């Protein structure tokens, strides 16, 4: 512990050699960016801190090798992943996720499966953008995470092959190949990866019911435990071609496919006690959920340069079709001989068909010297058809459950236009923009023959500026307005069963969250940046639950509460302790404050949270390198829940072989198995404690070879 504290103190007090790189925008390479970056390490950069985003260069991380995209995100500074794959930035949920600059349209569960099936070997970098400009979609109240995948672009035939094996409680493996061929004006590229991800989690759920909201006298206690076996198999491939029509015009076409299956088998126990700790109900539970998906994306894009001064146009058209199938079986058997309670087996058939078309056109037009304007249009049309059937078994006959069976169709159209102005003076840079998004939603409950329509127009301004006090000192500030729309699952009022005793239910009355976010900061050279940030969100999504003691079931839904505030301070720093040892430190302290009643007169108490990430890079020899990473977060708010503190310590070593064409990496993540998910909540007459012992301690050996 003494050495750990010493390294942290050194990271904040020693400023060694560092380098500055030219800033580029990896989302849209043709944009003109006037904000300089801060580069956080010498040689192979792990983190790049810019004025509007933090870039995590995954390809330079030894610890990240052999994992999945979700594993990498869980260790990205400032990002926290919940047990079901939901992302948050700086303690705020509601994150927009982009793949290569394109906003995903998948549901939270579908996105989590995709991230679990995407190998980290295919990821170049992850960008955490807290205050995006008006050029980007306004979706995501906490900001945007952009996952940039690798794309070889060297001439001739080039590529890489990779394979790795990992062991946690279960086996994990993935292998793949990336190839590209470029000759003169023509290029073709493709990649394929196979992933098997075994996983075992242990879950514990405790719920106490009280006689009234004072919570002085217990009415009943419910205790649930389960152990899950969660194998995931995926086959992902992508093939594309590029063609230089002329020196000014380039075109690209590609097909991206994601095919996979996932199963969650849970064996557990559910016990209900009265106030005297006498058993009222005791059952062995079994849940089996099988999921399968086939997702195809077809894309056509291009860039045309009008002149050498930077005037250009880019376009991007994309069509995605995704089929998702989920079959569930849930059973509970009495193991208490004195109990007469009968529990029916349940099964569900939950298919969905998603179709999304997106098209956008962007223009960049230089004006006078050091001035430019960006403007463009985007259209997104989405249709999700979800005919779900639930049945229960009574007297050996399967009967349709009319309270859960539902044919739900969701249609969404979003049309956007934006303009973004940039002006660069000798010491002062500014950009400001305005984005307009018109949203039209049509919800059709075919089972009930009910239809709900809604449409609204929202305006989203943004501004950022930077002032150079001197060659070594600078100030920056930014502001943006953003939106977080409820998903089709948040709006669907029918039941989705997690097991025989717990189900969730959508709320068709949910309205979007609107967030105003601002940040100011200071930078010294290329080694230190400090910032203060503040955001206010109106109509905050908050999860609530209601317990029914008559059948021992708990229903979870979402409501809008009045508002919330998120504010804090962020510090990033680099230090080269010795030529062979560099330390990167990212420190964030924040508080979430919710205003408005949740249930009756209960309010959510604010919590000051500390998030600390320390990355140590060691150059042992020119071909042998090592890495040791520490991440810690103290107790935090997650809506009505409080999450316990968690800690992650991971190490890795990398060796170049085969004339530097090959690389062998070995890493162990979460060595002490402390990166788990424990949450608590006390609302009205109910207290809940959930403990998820995650399968995060993984030893992985990986091999990569450059062709």
C-alpha positions in Angstrom: 0.0 0.0 0.0 2.9 2.3 0.8 4.3 1.9 -2.8 0.8 2.4 -4.2 0.4 5.7 -2.4 3.9 6.7 -3.4 3.2 6.1 -7.1 0.1 8.2 -6.8 1.9 11.1 -5.1 4.6 10.9 -7.7 2.1 11.0 -10.5 0.7 14.3 -9.2 4.1 15.9 -8.3 6.5 14.9 -11.1 6.2 16.1 -14.6 8.6 14.3 -16.9 9.2 14.2 -20.6 6.0 14.1 -22.7 5.1 14.5 -26.3 2.4 16.4 -28.2 0.7 15.0 -31.2 -1.4 16.7 -33.9 -5.1 16.3 -33.0 -7.4 14.6 -35.4 -11.0 13.7 -35.2 -11.3 9.9 -35.6 -15.1 10.0 -36.0 -15.0 12.2 -39.1 -11.5 12.6 -40.5 -12.5 15.5 -42.8 -13.5 17.8 -40.0 -11.4 20.8 -39.0 -10.6 20.7 -35.3 -9.2 23.8 -33.5 -8.8 22.2 -30.1 -5.4 20.9 -29.2 -4.8 17.7 -27.3 -2.8 16.6 -24.3 -0.9 13.3 -24.8 -0.5 11.4 -21.7 2.5 9.1 -22.3 5.7 8.9 -24.1 6.2 6.4 -26.9 3.0 4.3 -27.3 0.3 6.5 -25.9 -2.4 4.8 -23.7 -4.6 7.8 -22.9 -5.0 11.0 -25.0 -6.7 13.8 -23.1 -8.4 16.3 -25.4 -10.5 19.3 -24.4 -13.7 17.5 -25.3 -12.9 13.9 -24.9 -10.6 11.2 -23.4 -9.2 8.7 -25.8 -8.3 5.3 -24.6 -5.9 3.7 -27.1 -6.9 0.0 -26.6 -4.3 -1.3 -29.1 -1.5 0.0 -26.8 -2.9 -1.7 -23.7 -1.4 -5.0 -22.6 -4.1 -5.7 -20.0 -6.9 -5.2 -22.5 -5.7 -7.9 -24.9 -7.8 -11.0 -25.1 -10.9 -9.5 -23.5 -14.2 -8.2 -25.0 -15.4 -4.7 -25.8 -17.4 -4.8 -22.6 -14.4 -5.8 -20.6 -12.4 -3.0 -22.0 -15.2 -0.4 -21.3 -15.3 -1.6 -17.7 -11.7 -0.4 -17.3 -11.9 2.7 -19.3 -11.3 5.8 -17.1 -14.5 7.4 -15.9 -16.7 4.6 -17.4 -18.6 2.2 -15.2 -20.5 -0.9 -16.5 -23.4 -2.3 -14.5 -24.1 -6.1 -14.1 -26.5 -6.0 -17.1 -24.1 -4.1 -19.4 -25.5 -0.5 -18.9 -22.9 2.2 -19.2 -22.4 5.4 -17.2 -19.9 8.2 -17.5 -18.9 10.3 -14.4 -21.7 8.6 -12.4 -24.4 9.4 -15.0 -26.4 6.8 -16.9 -27.8 7.5 -20.4 -24.8 7.1 -22.7 -24.9 7.1 -26.5 -22.7 4.4 -28.0 -21.2 4.8 -31.5 -19.2 2.2 -33.5 -16.8 4.0 -35.9 -18.8 7.2 -35.5 -22.2 5.7 -36.2 -24.8 5.6 -33.4 -26.0 2.1 -32.6 -29.8 1.4 -32.7 -29.7 -1.8 -30.6 -31.5 -2.2 -27.3 -29.5 -2.3 -24.1 -29.6 -6.2 -24.0 -28.7 -6.5 -27.7 -25.9 -4.0 -27.3 -24.5 -5.8 -24.3 -24.5 -9.1 -26.2 -22.7 -7.3 -29.1 -20.1 -5.8 -26.9 -19.5 -9.2 -25.2 -19.0 -10.8 -28.6 -16.6 -8.2 -29.9 -13.0 -9.0 -29.3 -10.7 -6.3 -28.0 -8.2 -7.4 -30.6 -10.4 -5.6 -33.2 -10.6 -2.3 -31.2 -8.2 0.5 -32.0 -9.4 3.0 -29.4 -12.4 4.2 -27.3 -13.3 7.8 -27.2 -15.3 9.1 -24.2 -16.9 12.4 -25.3 -18.6 14.3 -22.5 -19.6 17.5 -24.5 -20.0 16.6 -28.2 -20.4 19.4 -30.7 -23.7 20.0 -32.6 -22.3 17.8 -35.4 -23.0 14.7 -33.4 -26.4 13.1 -32.4 -27.9 14.7 -29.3 -28.6 11.3 -27.9 -27.0 10.4 -24.5 -27.4 12.8 -21.6 -24.0 11.7 -20.1 -22.2 12.0 -23.5 -21.0 9.6 -26.1 -18.7 6.6 -26.2 -17.2 6.0 -29.6 -15.6 2.6 -30.2 -13.1 2.8 -33.1 -12.4 -0.5 -34.8 -9.2 -1.3 -36.5 -9.0 -0.9 -40.3 -5.7 -1.7 -42.0 -4.8 0.8 -44.8 -1.3 -0.1 -45.9 -0.5 -0.8 -49.5 -0.4 -4.3 -50.9 -1.6 -7.3 -48.9 -1.4 -6.7 -45.2 -3.2 -8.1 -42.1 -3.0 -9.7 -38.7 -4.1 -13.0 -37.2 -4.8 -13.4 -33.6 -5.9 -16.0 -31.1 -6.2 -16.1 -27.3 -7.3 -18.3 -24.4 -8.6 -17.1 -21.1 -9.7 -18.8 -17.9 -11.9 -17.4 -15.3 -14.5 -19.7 -13.6 -15.1 -20.9 -17.2 -13.1 -21.0 -20.4 -12.9 -18.2 -22.9 -11.4 -18.0 -26.3 -11.4 -16.0 -29.5 -9.6 -16.0 -32.7 -9.7 -14.0 -35.9 -8.1 -12.5 -38.9 -7.9 -9.0 -40.4 -6.9 -8.6 -44.1 -6.7 -5.7 -46.5 -5.4 -5.3 -50.0 -4.8 -1.9 -51.7 -3.5 -1.4 -55.2 -3.6 2.0 -56.9 -7.2 3.2 -56.8 -8.8 0.0 -55.5 -8.9 -1.5 -52.0 -10.6 -4.4 -50.3 -10.7 -5.4 -46.7 -12.3 -7.9 -44.4 -12.2 -9.4 -41.0 -13.6 -12.4 -39.2 -13.6 -13.3 -35.5 -15.0 -16.3 -33.5 -15.6 -15.8 -29.8 -16.6 -18.2 -27.0 -17.2 -16.6 -23.7 -17.9 -18.8 -20.7 -19.1 -17.1 -17.6 -20.4 -18.0 -14.1 -21.9 -15.4 -11.8 -23.3 -15.8 -8.2 -26.2 -13.6 -7.3 -27.9 -12.8 -4.0 -31.0 -10.8 -3.5 -32.4 -9.7 -0.1 -35.7 -7.8 0.3 -37.3 -6.7 3.6 -40.9 -5.4 3.8 -41.9 -3.2 6.7 -45.2 -2.4 8.3 -45.0 1.3 7.3 -42.6 3.9 5.8 -40.9 4.4 9.2 -39.3 1.0 8.7 -39.2 0.2 12.4 -41.0 -3.2 12.3 -40.3 -5.9 9.7 -43.3 -7.6 8.1 -41.5 -10.2 5.9 -38.0 -11.1 4.5 -37.3 -12.5 1.1 -33.9 -14.1 0.4 -32.9 -15.3 -3.1 -29.7 -16.9 -4.3 -28.6 -18.2 -7.7 -25.6 -19.4 -9.7 -25.6 -18.8 -13.4 -23.9 -20.5 -16.3 -23.7 -18.1 -19.2 -22.0 -19.4 -22.4 -21.9 -17.0 -25.4 -20.8 -17.9 -28.9 -20.5 -15.4 -31.8 -19.2 -15.2 -35.3 -18.6 -11.7 -36.6 -17.4 -10.7 -40.0 -17.1 -7.6 -42.2 -16.1 -7.2 -45.8 -15.7 -3.9 -47.7 -14.2 -2.2 -50.7 -12.9 1.3 -51.4 -12.4 3.0 -54.7 -10.8 6.2 -55.7 -13.0 7.6 -58.4 -10.8 10.6 -58.8 -8.2 12.4 -56.7 -11.1 14.3 -55.2 -13.7 11.5 -54.7 -13.5 8.3 -52.7 -16.2 5.7 -52.2 -16.7 2.8 -49.8 -19.1 -0.1 -49.5 -19.2 -2.7 -46.8 -21.3 -5.5 -45.2 -21.0 -6.1 -41.5 -22.6 -9.2 -39.9 -22.9 -10.2 -36.2 -24.2 -13.7 -35.5 -24.4 -15.2 -32.1 -26.2 -17.1 -29.4 -26.3 -16.8 -25.6 -27.7 -18.9 -22.8 -28.3 -18.0 -19.2 -28.9 -21.0 -16.9 -29.6 -20.2 -13.3 -30.1 -22.5 -10.4 -31.2 -21.0 -7.1 -33.4 -20.8 -4.1 -36.1 -18.4 -2.9 -37.1 -18.3 0.7 -39.8 -16.1 2.4 -39.7 -15.5 6.1 -42.2 -13.7 8.4 -41.4 -11.2 11.1 -40.6 -14.1 13.5 -38.1 -15.6 10.9 -40.5 -18.5 10.4 -40.4 -20.0 6.9 -43.5 -19.1 4.8 -42.2 -20.3 1.5 -39.1 -22.1 0.3 -38.5 -23.1 -3.3 -35.7 -24.3 -5.6 -35.7 -22.2 -8.7 -34.5 -22.9 -12.3 -34.4 -20.4 -15.1 -33.1 -21.0 -18.6 -33.0 -18.3 -21.2 -31.7 -19.0 -24.7 -31.0 -16.0 -27.0 -30.0 -16.0 -30.7 -29.4 -13.0 -33.0 -28.5 -12.3 -36.6 -27.6 -8.7 -37.4 -26.6 -7.4 -40.8 -25.6 -3.9 -41.8 -25.1 -2.7 -45.3 -23.4 0.7 -45.8 -22.4 3.0 -48.7 -20.3 6.1 -48.0 -18.1 8.6 -49.8 -16.1 11.8 -49.6 -15.7 14.5 -52.2 -13.1 17.3 -52.0 -14.2 20.4 -53.9 -10.8 22.1 -53.6 -7.4 22.0 -51.7 -8.5 24.6 -49.2 -10.6 22.0 -47.2 -14.1 22.4 -48.8 -15.6 18.9 -48.9 -18.7 16.9 -48.7 -19.2 13.4 -47.1 -22.3 11.1 -47.2 -23.1 7.9 -45.4 -26.1 5.7 -46.0 -26.8 2.6 -43.9 -29.4 -0.1 -43.6 -29.5 -2.5 -40.6 -31.7 -5.5 -40.2 -31.6 -7.5 -36.9 -33.5 -10.6 -35.8 -33.4 -11.4 -32.1 -35.0 -14.5 -30.5 -35.3 -15.3 -26.9 -36.9 -18.5 -25.4 -37.4 -18.6 -21.6 -38.3 -21.4 -19.2 -38.8 -20.7 -15.5 -39.6 -23.2 -12.7 -39.9 -23.1 -9.0 -40.5 -26.3 -6.9 -41.4 -26.3 -3.2 -38.8 -27.8 -0.9 -40.7 -27.1 2.3 -43.0 -30.1 2.9 -45.3 -28.0 5.1 -46.0 -25.4 2.3 -49.1 -25.8 0.2 -48.1 -22.9 -2.2 -48.2 -24.0 -5.8 -46.1 -22.2 -8.4 -46.8 -22.7 -12.1 -43.9 -23.2 -14.5 -43.6 -20.4 -17.1 -42.2 -20.1 -20.6 -41.8 -17.3 -23.0 -41.2 -16.8 -26.7 -39.9 -13.3 -27.4 -38.8 -12.6 -30.9 -38.1 -9.2 -32.3 -37.3 -7.8 -35.8 -35.4 -4.5 -36.0 -35.0 -2.5 -39.2 -33.2 0.8 -39.3 -32.3 3.1 -42.1 -30.0 6.1 -41.6 -28.6 8.6 -44.0 -26.6 11.7 -43.5 -24.8 14.3 -45.5 -22.1 16.6 -44.1 -20.4 19.6 -45.6 -17.2 21.4 -44.5 -16.7 24.9 -45.9 -13.7 27.1 -45.1 -14.7 30.8 -44.9 -12.1 33.5 -44.4 -8.7 32.7 -43.0 -8.9 30.5 -39.9 -12.7 30.3 -40.1 -14.9 27.4 -41.2 -18.4 26.2 -41.0 -19.8 22.6 -40.9 -23.4 21.8 -41.7 -25.4 18.8 -42.6 -28.5 16.7 -42.4 -29.4 13.3 -41.0 -32.5 11.0 -41.1 -33.1 7.9 -39.1 -36.1 5.6 -39.5 -36.5 2.7 -37.1 -39.1 -0.1 -36.9 -39.1 -2.8 -34.2 -41.7 -5.5 -34.2 -41.9 -7.5 -31.0 -44.7 -10.3 -30.8 -44.1 -11.9 -27.4 -46.0 -14.9 -26.0 -45.9 -16.0 -22.4 -47.5 -19.2 -21.1 -47.9 -20.9 -17.7 -48.4 -24.6 -17.0 -51.5 -25.6 -15.1 -52.5 -29.2 -14.7 -49.9 -30.2 -17.4 -51.4 -27.8 -19.9 -49.8 -24.7 -21.2 -52.1 -21.7 -21.0 -51.4 -18.3 -22.6 -50.8 -15.6 -20.0 -52.9 -12.6 -21.2 -51.2 -10.3 -18.7 -47.8 -10.7 -20.4 -48.5 -11.8 -24.0 -48.3 -8.9 -26.3 -47.6 -7.8 -29.9 -45.8 -4.5 -29.6 -44.7 -2.5 -32.6 -42.5 0.6 -32.2 -41.8 3.1 -35.0 -39.4 6.0 -34.6 -38.3 8.7 -37.0 -35.7 11.3 -36.2 -34.8 14.1 -38.7 -31.9 16.4 -37.8 -30.0 19.4 -39.2 -27.0 21.2 -37.8 -24.5 24.0 -38.3 -21.2 24.4 -36.5 -19.0 27.5 -36.8 -15.2 27.5 -36.0 -12.9 30.5 -35.6 -9.2 30.3 -34.7 -7.2 33.4 -33.6 -3.6 33.5 -32.5 -4.4 32.6 -28.9 -8.2 32.1 -28.9 -10.2 29.3 -30.5 -14.0 29.0 -30.5 -16.6 26.8 -32.1 -20.4 27.1 -31.6 -23.2 25.2 -33.2 -26.9 24.5 -33.2 -28.6 21.2 -33.9 -32.3 20.6 -34.5 -33.9 17.2 -34.1 -37.5 16.4 -34.9 -38.8 13.1 -33.4 -42.0 11.2 -34.3 -43.0 8.1 -32.4 -45.8 5.6 -33.1 -46.5 2.8 -30.6 -49.0 0.1 -31.6 -50.2 -2.4 -29.0 -51.7 -4.9 -31.5 -52.9 -7.2 -28.7 -55.1 -4.4 -27.2 -55.6 -2.6 -30.5 -54.2 0.6 -28.9 -52.1 3.2 -30.6 -50.0 6.0 -29.1 -48.4 8.8 -31.2 -46.1 11.5 -30.1 -43.9 14.0 -31.9 -41.7 16.9 -30.8 -39.0 19.3 -32.1 -36.0 20.1 -29.9 -33.0 22.4 -30.3 -29.5 21.6 -29.1 -26.9 24.3 -28.9 -23.3 23.7 -28.2 -20.2 25.9 -27.7 -16.5 25.3 -26.9 -13.6 27.6 -26.6 -9.9 27.6 -25.7 -7.6 30.5 -24.7 -3.8 30.1 -24.6 -2.4 32.0 -21.7 1.1 31.2 -22.8 3.0 28.4 -24.6 2.6 26.2 -21.5 -0.7 27.3 -20.0 -4.2 27.3 -21.5 -7.9 27.5 -20.4 -10.9 25.8 -22.1 -14.7 25.8 -21.6 -17.6 24.0 -23.2 -21.4 23.7 -23.1 -23.9 21.4 -24.7 -27.6 20.4 -24.5 -28.5 16.8 -24.9 -31.4 14.3 -24.8 -32.0 10.8 -23.6 -35.1 9.2 -25.1 -36.9 6.3 -23.6 -36.4 3.0 -25.5 -39.3 0.9 -26.9 -38.8 -1.5 -23.9 -39.1 1.4 -21.4 -42.4 2.3 -23.0 -43.9 -1.2 -23.4 -46.4 -1.7 -20.5 -46.5 -5.5 -20.7 -44.4 -7.7 -18.4 -40.9 -9.1 -19.0 -40.1 -11.9 -16.6 -36.6 -12.3 -15.1 -37.8 -15.3 -13.1 -41.0 -16.5 -11.6 -40.9 -13.8 -8.9 -39.4 -10.8 -10.5 -40.6 -8.9 -13.6 -40.2 -5.5 -15.2 -42.8 -3.4 -16.9 -42.5 -0.4 -19.2 -44.2 2.9 -18.6 -45.9 4.5 -21.7 -46.0 7.8 -20.0 -42.2 8.3 -19.8 -41.0 11.5 -21.5 -37.4 12.2 -22.6 -34.7 13.5 -20.3 -33.1 16.8 -21.2 -29.6 17.7 -20.0 -27.6 20.9 -19.9 -23.9 20.3 -19.4 -20.9 22.6 -19.0 -17.2 22.3 -18.2 -14.3 24.6 -17.7 -10.6 23.5 -17.5 -7.0 24.3 -17.2 -4.0 22.6 -19.0 -0.3 22.8 -18.3 2.0 21.8 -21.1 1.1 18.3 -22.2 1.2 16.7 -18.8 -1.6 18.0 -16.6 -5.3 18.9 -17.1 -7.8 19.9 -14.5 -11.5 20.6 -15.1 -14.7 21.4 -13.2 -18.0 20.2 -14.7 -21.7 20.6 -14.0 -24.9 19.2 -15.6 -28.6 19.6 -14.9 -31.1 17.0 -16.1 -34.9 17.5 -16.3 -37.4 14.6 -16.0 -34.9 12.1 -14.9 -35.5 8.3 -15.5 -35.6 6.6 -12.2 -36.2 2.9 -11.5 -38.8 2.1 -8.9 -40.2 -1.2 -7.6 -43.4 -2.5 -6.0 -43.7 -5.7 -3.9 -46.8 -7.8 -3.8 -46.8 -9.9 -0.6 -49.8 -12.0 -1.7 -47.7 -13.9 -4.4 -44.2 -12.8 -3.4 -43.5 -11.0 -6.6 -41.7 -7.7 -7.3 -42.4 -5.5 -10.3 -39.8 -3.0 -11.5 -40.6 0.0 -13.7 -39.4 3.5 -14.5 -40.8 6.9 -13.8 -39.7 10.5 -14.4 -38.6 12.5 -11.3 -38.2 16.3 -11.3 -34.5 16.8 -11.9 -31.0 15.9 -11.0 -27.6 17.6 -10.8 -24.2 16.1 -11.5 -21.1 18.0 -10.7 -17.5 17.3 -10.0 -13.8 17.8 -10.7 -11.5 15.8 -13.0 -7.7 15.7 -13.1 -5.5 13.9 -15.6 -1.7 13.8 -15.2 1.3 12.0 -16.6 4.8 11.5 -15.1 7.9 9.7 -16.3 9.3 8.5 -13.0 12.3 6.9 -14.7 13.0 6.3 -18.4 11.6 2.8 -17.9 8.6 3.7 -15.8 5.7 6.1 -16.7 2.6 6.7 -14.6 -0.7 8.0 -15.9 -3.2 9.1 -13.3 -6.9 10.0 -13.8 -8.8 11.4 -10.8 -12.5 12.2 -10.7 -14.7 13.3 -7.8 -18.4 13.9 -8.4 -21.8 14.0 -6.7 -25.2 13.2 -8.1 -28.1 15.0 -6.5 -31.7 14.0 -7.3 -34.6 16.4 -6.6 -38.2 15.2 -6.5 -40.2 12.5 -4.7 -39.7 8.9 -5.8 -42.3 7.1 -3.7 -44.4 9.1 -1.3 -42.0 11.5 0.4 -38.8 9.6 0.0 -35.8 11.3 -1.7 -32.5 9.9 -2.9 -29.6 11.1 -0.8 -26.6 12.6 -2.6 -23.3 10.8 -2.4 -19.8 12.2 -3.0 -17.9 9.7 -5.1 -14.2 9.3 -5.9 -13.0 7.5 -9.0 -9.3 6.9 -9.4 -7.4 5.2 -12.2 -3.6 4.7 -12.1 -1.8 3.1 -15.0 1.8 2.1 -14.8 3.8 1.3 -17.9 7.2 -0.4 -17.7 9.8 -0.8 -20.5 11.9 -3.7 -19.4 13.7 -4.1 -22.8 13.0 -2.8 -26.3 10.8 -5.9 -26.9 9.6 -6.7 -23.4 7.0 -4.4 -21.7 4.7 -4.7 -18.7 1.7 -2.9 -17.3 0.0 -2.6 -13.9 -3.4 -0.9 -13.6 -5.4 0.2 -10.6 -9.0 1.4 -10.6 -11.0 2.4 -7.5 -14.4 3.9 -7.1 -16.0 4.7 -3.8 -19.7 4.4 -3.0 -22.0 6.0 -5.6 -25.6 6.7 -6.7 -27.3 4.7 -9.4 -30.8 6.2 -9.4 -32.6 4.9 -6.3 -29.7 2.5 -5.6 -26.4 3.0 -3.9 -23.5 1.0 -5.3 -20.8 -0.1 -2.9 -17.2 0.8 -3.5 -15.2 -1.5 -5.9 -11.5 -2.0 -6.7 -9.7 -3.5 -9.7 -6.0 -4.4 -9.9 -4.8 -5.9 -13.2 -1.4 -6.7 -14.6 0.1 -7.7 -18.0 3.3 -8.4 -19.8 4.0 -8.2 -23.6 6.9 -9.7 -25.6 7.7 -9.1 -29.3 8.8 -12.3 -31.2 9.4 -13.5 -34.7 11.4 -10.5 -35.9 8.8 -8.2 -34.2 6.0 -9.5 -36.4 4.6 -11.5 -33.6 3.5 -10.5 -30.1 2.7 -12.6 -27.1 0.8 -11.1 -24.2 -0.2 -12.5 -20.8 -2.5 -10.7 -18.4 -4.6 -11.2 -15.3 -7.5 -8.9 -14.7 -9.2 -8.1 -11.3 -6.6 -10.2 -9.4 -8.3 -9.7 -6.0 -11.8 -10.3 -7.4 -13.1 -7.0 -6.0 -14.7 -5.5 -9.1 -18.2 -6.7 -8.2 -21.6 -5.1 -8.3 -23.3 -4.6 -5.0 -26.3 -2.2 -4.7 -28.7 -1.2 -2.0 -32.0 0.7 -1.9 -34.4 1.8 0.8 -37.7 3.3 -0.5 -41.0 3.6 1.4 -41.8 0.3 3.1 -39.1 -1.7 1.2 -35.4 -2.2 1.5 -33.4 -4.1 -1.2 -29.9 -5.5 -1.3 -28.5 -7.1 -4.5 -25.1 -8.7 -4.7 -23.6 -9.8 -8.0 -20.3 -11.7 -7.7 -19.0 -11.1 -11.2 -16.7 -13.4 -13.2 -14.0 -10.7 -13.7 -10.8 -12.4 -12.5 -9.5 -13.7 -15.8 -6.0 -15.0 -16.8 -5.4 -14.6 -20.6 -2.6 -15.5 -23.0 -2.8 -14.0 -26.4 -0.8 -14.2 -29.6 -0.9 -11.8 -32.6 1.0 -12.0 -35.9 1.3 -9.4 -38.6 1.2 -10.7 -42.1 
